[in-house]
Each structure stands twice: as structure tokens, then as C-alpha cells.
Amino acid sequence: MAKAEDFTKYVSDMMGSFPMDTTAMQDAFKSSAALGEKMSKVALEAADKSTEISTKWTKETIAKLGDVTAVKSEPTDYTKAMTDFASAQAELASENMAAFAEVAKKVQMETVELMLAAGKEVQEETTAAVKKATAEATSAAKKVAAAK
């Protein structure tokens, strides 16, 4: 019966001829972590600003409720207080929704800028890594061809 040939040595020699450079992977991880940090900063700033808007809106609403709950001398004064409260709430809602929209717009612009910068950086890193890998592969192939 024929004996199966052990290809372990051939594979080991071949892999040794094409050394792996892990710096590209390390650089990619660092770039990814830096992008994550910047994106987190954008999200946290937006959350902080949104919380400020919500808190201000709540305080203003509670302050206006004081007028609604105060004792009135005439029944029509209760209607007027509710109408004034509803009108003030509509105005507050409009102002605060505009403020939230500004926060969202800022987040969107910063996110697009970060993604464009990251894309450009990845493209540059990839180009450099491919050039380096090509040069190393060509060099290794020449060494293997010369050894034969």
C-alpha cells in the first residue's frame, strides 16, 4: 500500500517563506479603537446636551404648572390658566424640539466627518500594507525560485 506523504514540512517551509507582519493588524486595531473613542465622545456630548434640554424643559413646565394649580376666584380663570398653560407648552415644545434637532444635526455632521476621515485613513493604510506585502511576497518568491 502506498504511504501518504507528510506535507507538514512543505507547508512549514512555505509559510516560513512568507513571514506574517502583524503590525498592520495592530495599526488597524489602534485606528479602530481611536475611531470608537471619537464616536463615543460625539455620542456622550449629544447625550449631555439632550439631558440639559430635557431638564430645562421639565423645569419650565413645572414652573408653569404652578399657575394652573393656584386657586382662582372665578371659574373662567381656571379655563384661562389652562389655555395659557397649553399655549406655553406648545411654544416650549417648539423651542425644545428645535434644540434637539440642532443636537441631532451636529451629531450627524461630526459622524460624517469622522467616517470620511476614517475611510481616508483606512484607504491609505491598506495601500501601504498591500505595497509592503507585495514587495515581501515578491522577495520571498525570488528566494524560493533561487533556492531551486
C-alpha positions as CSV (number, residue, x, y, z in Angstrom):
1,M,0.0,0.0,0.0
2,A,1.3,3.5,-0.8
3,K,2.3,5.6,2.2
4,A,0.7,9.0,2.4
5,E,3.3,11.8,2.1
6,D,3.7,14.2,5.1
7,F,3.2,17.7,3.8
8,T,3.9,19.3,7.1
9,K,7.5,20.2,6.2
10,Y,6.4,21.6,2.8
11,V,3.7,23.8,4.4
12,S,6.1,24.9,7.2
13,D,8.7,25.8,4.6
14,M,6.2,27.7,2.5
15,M,4.8,29.6,5.5
16,G,8.3,30.4,6.6
17,S,9.0,31.9,3.2
18,F,6.1,34.3,3.6
19,P,6.5,35.8,7.0
20,M,3.5,37.5,8.6
21,D,3.8,41.1,9.7
22,T,1.3,41.8,12.5
23,T,2.0,45.5,12.6
24,A,-0.7,46.1,10.0
25,M,-3.3,44.3,12.2
26,Q,-2.1,46.2,15.3
27,D,-2.3,49.5,13.5
28,A,-5.8,48.6,12.3
29,F,-6.9,47.8,15.9
30,K,-5.4,51.1,17.1
31,S,-7.2,53.0,14.4
32,S,-10.5,51.3,15.1
33,A,-10.1,52.0,18.9
34,A,-9.4,55.7,18.1
35,L,-12.4,55.9,15.9
36,G,-14.5,54.3,18.6
37,E,-13.3,56.8,21.2
38,K,-14.1,59.7,18.9
39,M,-17.6,58.3,18.1
40,S,-18.2,57.8,21.8
41,K,-17.2,61.4,22.5
42,V,-19.7,62.6,20.0
43,A,-22.5,60.4,21.4
44,L,-21.7,61.4,25.0
45,E,-21.7,65.1,24.2
46,A,-25.1,64.7,22.4
47,A,-26.5,62.8,25.4
48,D,-25.2,65.6,27.8
49,K,-26.8,68.3,25.7
50,S,-30.0,66.4,25.3
51,T,-30.2,65.9,29.0
52,E,-29.7,69.7,29.5
53,I,-32.5,70.4,27.1
54,S,-34.9,67.9,28.8
55,T,-34.1,69.2,32.3
56,K,-34.7,72.8,31.2
57,W,-38.0,71.8,29.6
58,T,-39.1,69.9,32.7
59,K,-38.3,72.8,35.0
60,E,-40.1,75.3,32.8
61,T,-43.2,73.0,32.6
62,I,-43.2,72.6,36.4
63,A,-42.9,76.3,36.9
64,K,-45.9,76.9,34.6
65,L,-47.9,74.3,36.4
66,G,-47.8,76.4,39.5
67,D,-50.1,78.9,37.7
68,V,-52.5,76.2,36.7
69,T,-52.8,74.8,40.2
70,A,-53.2,78.1,42.0
71,V,-56.7,78.8,43.5
72,K,-58.7,81.2,41.2
73,S,-61.6,83.5,42.2
74,E,-63.6,82.9,39.1
75,P,-64.3,79.6,37.2
76,T,-63.3,81.3,33.9
77,D,-59.9,81.9,35.4
78,Y,-59.3,78.2,35.5
79,T,-60.0,78.0,31.8
80,K,-57.7,80.9,31.1
81,A,-54.9,79.3,33.2
82,M,-55.3,76.0,31.3
83,T,-55.4,77.8,27.9
84,D,-52.3,79.8,28.9
85,F,-50.5,76.7,30.0
86,A,-51.4,74.8,26.8
87,S,-50.2,77.8,24.7
88,A,-46.9,78.0,26.7
89,Q,-46.4,74.2,26.4
90,A,-46.8,74.4,22.6
91,E,-44.2,77.2,22.5
92,L,-41.9,75.3,24.8
93,A,-42.3,72.1,22.7
94,S,-41.4,74.0,19.5
95,E,-38.3,75.6,21.0
96,N,-37.1,72.4,22.6
97,M,-37.7,70.3,19.6
98,A,-35.7,72.8,17.6
99,A,-32.9,72.5,20.1
100,F,-33.0,68.7,19.9
101,A,-32.9,69.0,16.1
102,E,-29.7,71.1,16.4
103,V,-28.1,68.4,18.6
104,A,-29.0,65.7,16.1
105,K,-27.7,67.8,13.2
106,K,-24.4,68.4,15.0
107,V,-24.1,64.7,15.7
108,Q,-24.8,63.8,12.1
109,M,-22.2,66.3,10.8
110,E,-19.5,65.1,13.2
111,T,-20.2,61.5,12.5
112,V,-19.9,62.0,8.7
113,E,-16.6,63.9,9.2
114,L,-15.3,61.1,11.4
115,M,-16.3,58.4,8.9
116,L,-14.8,60.3,6.0
117,A,-11.5,60.8,7.8
118,A,-11.5,57.1,8.9
119,G,-12.2,56.0,5.4
120,K,-9.4,58.0,4.0
121,E,-7.1,56.7,6.7
122,V,-8.1,53.1,6.1
123,Q,-7.5,53.6,2.4
124,E,-4.0,55.0,3.0
125,E,-3.1,52.2,5.4
126,T,-4.5,49.5,3.1
127,T,-2.5,50.9,0.2
128,A,0.7,50.9,2.2
129,A,0.1,47.4,3.6
130,V,-0.6,46.0,0.1
131,K,2.5,47.6,-1.3
132,K,4.6,46.2,1.6
133,A,3.0,42.7,1.3
134,T,3.6,42.7,-2.5
135,A,7.2,43.6,-2.0
136,E,7.7,40.9,0.7
137,A,5.9,38.3,-1.4
138,T,7.9,39.1,-4.5
139,S,11.1,38.9,-2.4
140,A,10.1,35.6,-0.9
141,A,9.1,34.2,-4.3
142,K,12.5,35.2,-5.7
143,K,14.3,33.5,-2.8
144,V,12.2,30.3,-3.3
145,A,12.9,30.4,-7.1
146,A,16.6,30.9,-6.5
147,A,16.8,28.0,-4.0
148,K,15.5,25.5,-6.6
